[in-house]
Amino acid sequence: MEFKKNPELIEKPDHAHYPVCRGRLDEINDIGRRTFFYTIGVCCILALFSLLATPMHLVGWVPLMFTLKDATAFGMSAHFSISQLSMCFVFFIIALLGTTSRKIFNVITFFLYALMLVISILVRLTPFDFITAIAGAGGMFVSIGALKGYSDFKQLRNTEGYPIFSTILADHDDQKKHSPNGYNKKRFDKLLHEKAMRERNIAPNNTNGQQPVLNLTQPQSPVNNDIGAMPSLNVTSPVRNSAVGQKFVPKAHKEVFFSDCTLKIK
């Protein structure tokens, strides 16, 4: 089945379609999750009425085909209760599959809720038909986006970048495609290092392709006996002035105390 393509999801050069496609894919997945959690609540309510042996629309249609008892009141057989509980579980599984890549089950869930709403209004089964009518209306509201979402999802599956639509991984693939021997960071760095070394070896004033290594532990200048252009340091111990080592003693009557100060401190 061919669907009309969404122009916003068409592939663009330089992976420009990735952000829009990623956002649309997240929206479609959110529709499936919301529908699933809503269906869990509906199935719990329907399972409760199944334990009470009360037939309910949608999940009770198949069990009612195998019973001839009155379906307008409580007191259905245990076989009917088990069968209706099984149908609740089937409804739960259909909604669960909609959270996977099988988005067609979201569409099926939408039509099941629509059928539940219409039949609950047109056919009177029990006094609790209004519950299934409300559940059907709510389910249609929650899963209404599944129809357009399914067509967009079919388009996204055939779009470059699915299912991640990550620009980081795309850049990695581009580097791998255009790099020598594949994109291997260690090997690529090694190749750059070897290229730099070759350029360094063919530089002028270079003997035998190697740079002379200076020995900084020996004097490099025979005239000044120092290390290259570095000035020599005076490492002799300075002569100590004995006058500085005496203890400072202030002259008489020069001591100042805070108690004699005329300043007022708040």
N, C-alpha and C positions, 0 to 999 in steps of 0.2 A: 504494500500500500504506500503510495507516494504522497507525502504531505508537502504543503507549501512551505518553502524555506523562509526562515526569519532572516531578514537582511542584516540585522545587528550581529548575527553569529557567523557571518561569512568570513572565511579566512582572509587575513590581511598580511601584507609583507612585514618583515621584521617582528613577527609575533605580536602585532598590535591588537589582535583580537583576543588575546589571552585574558585580560581583566574582565571584559564583558562576558566571555564564555564561562570563566570561573564563577562570576557572580550569578549567572543564570543557572548553572549547574547546582550551586548551593541552594538557590530558591526551589528548584525541583526536588532536591533531597529533603528540604524542610517540609514541603507539602506531604511527602511520603511519611515523614516522622510524625507530623501533626495528625494525619489520618490514622496512623497506627495507634498512637496514644489515646485518641478519641475512641477508636474501636475497642480498645481494652476496657474503657469505662462502660461502653454500651454492652459488651459481651458479659461483663460482671452483672449488670442489671438483668439481662436476659437469662443468665445462668441462675440467678436468684429465683426468678419466676419459674424456671424449669424445675428447680428443687421443690417448688410449691405445686408442681403438676399443673401449671397454667399455660395453655398454648399462647404463643406470641407470634406476631407476624414475622415473616422471613425465615426465622430459624425453626418455626413450628410447622411450616407447610409440608415438608417431606414427612415428618412423623405422623401428621394428620392423615396422610394417605394410607396408613396401615392400621388405623383405628376407626371404629364405628361408634365410639362413645360420644356423649354430649361434650362439645368443645366450648360451651359458653360458661362453664363454672369450674370450680376447683374439683379435684378428685380424679384426674387422669391417671392412667396406670404407670407403674414404675418403668415399664418398657418405654413409654412415651417420654418420661422425664429424661431417661438416659439418652434417647435418640435426639431430643432437643438440645441437651448438653453437648452432644457430639457435633451438632450443627453450629453451635456457638464456637466450638473449637475450630471448625472449618472456616468460619467467618474470620476468626482471629488469624489463622494461617494466611488467608488471602491478603489481609492488611499487612501482615509481617513481610510477605514477599514484595510488597510495594516499596519497602525501604531498601531493597537491593537494587541491582541494575535492571531488574524486570519491572519497569515502570508501567507496563500494561496492566498490572494488578491494581494500581491506583485508579485506573479508569474503570476496572471491574468493580472496585469498591464504591466508586461514585455512583454507578448505575444500580448497585444493590441498595444503596441508601435512597436513591430516587424511587426505586420500586417499593421499598418499605414505606415511604411517605404516601405514595399514590394508593397502594392497596389498603393501608391503614385508614385512609379517608373513605374509600369507596366500599370496602367490605368490612362489616362488623363481625368481629370474631369473639372478643371478650370486652368487658368494661374497661380493660386496660389498653385499649387500642390507641388512646391518646399518647401513651408513653412511646410506643413505636413510631407514631407520627412525629412527635417532637424529636426523637432520636434520628429519624430519617432526614428531617429538615436540617438538623445540626450537622449531620454527616455530609450532606450536599454542600453546605456552606464551607465546611472545613476542606473538602476535597475538590472544590470547584476548579481549582487551578490545575488539576491533573490532566484535563483534556488538552489544553494548550501545552502543558509541560511534557506530555508524552511525545508530541510532534517535535518540540524543541530538543528533547533528549535524543530522539532518533537522529537529528541533524548533528548534535554535539558528538555523538559516537563516531561519526565519520569526519570529524573536524580535526585538523592537526593540533596536537597537544593534549588530546583527551587521554586520561581523565583528570590529569593534574593541572594542566595549563599553567605551568610554572616557568617564568622567564629565566630563573636561575638555572634550572635544568636545561632549558633551551640554549642558553649561552654556553653551558658546559658541552652540550652536543656539538655546537658550532665550533668550539675550540678543538674538540676531538676530531671533527671532520677536516679542519684546515691545518692542524698541527702535524709535524712530522712524526711518523710511527704511532699515530694516535695520541690523544691527550693524556700524557702521563707526567704529572707535575715534577717528579724527581728527575725523570729523564730530560724533560724540557729545560729545567734549571741547569742540568749538567751540560746540555748543549750550549746554553748561553754562557756558562762559565768557560767552556772550552773555546768558544769564539772570542771571549774577552782575553783569554790567555794568548791566543794566536796573534791578536792585534797588539798585545803588549810585547811579544817576542820579536815582532818585526819593526818595533819602534827604533828611531835613530839612536846612535851612541850606545848600542846594546851589543855586548860581546857574547858570542856563542849562544845567543837567544836567551840569556839569563841576566837578570839585574844583579849587580854586586851587592852583597849584604854587608853592611857596616858592622864592625865589632865595636860596640860602644863601651866595652870594658877595658880597652887599650887606648893609649893616647894616639890621636890621629894626626896631630901636628907635631913634627919633630923639633920645630923651633920653639914653640911656646909650651910643649909638653902637655897639651890639653886635649880634650875630646872634641876634635873637629872645630867648629866655629863656636863652641860653647865656652864661655869664660871660666877660668879656674876659680875655685872657691877657696877662701881663706878658712882653713879648719883649725887654726891654732887657737888656743884658749886665751881669751882677753885678760889683760892685767887688771886685777881688782883694785879699786881705790879704797884704801883703808878708812878714809874720812867718811865715806858713804855708809860704812857699816855701823857707825855709832848710832845710838838710840837718840831720837829726837826728843829734846826736853824744852818746853816753852819757857820763855823768860818769866821772871817773877811778876805777879799781879796781872797776868795776861789770860788767866783762865776765865771762861764764860760759862755760866750755868743757866739752865732754863728758869730757875727760880728767881734769878736777878734780872731777867728780861722784862722790859716794860710792855712788850706786845701782849695783847689780850687774845687768847685763843678760845673760840667758841666750842 
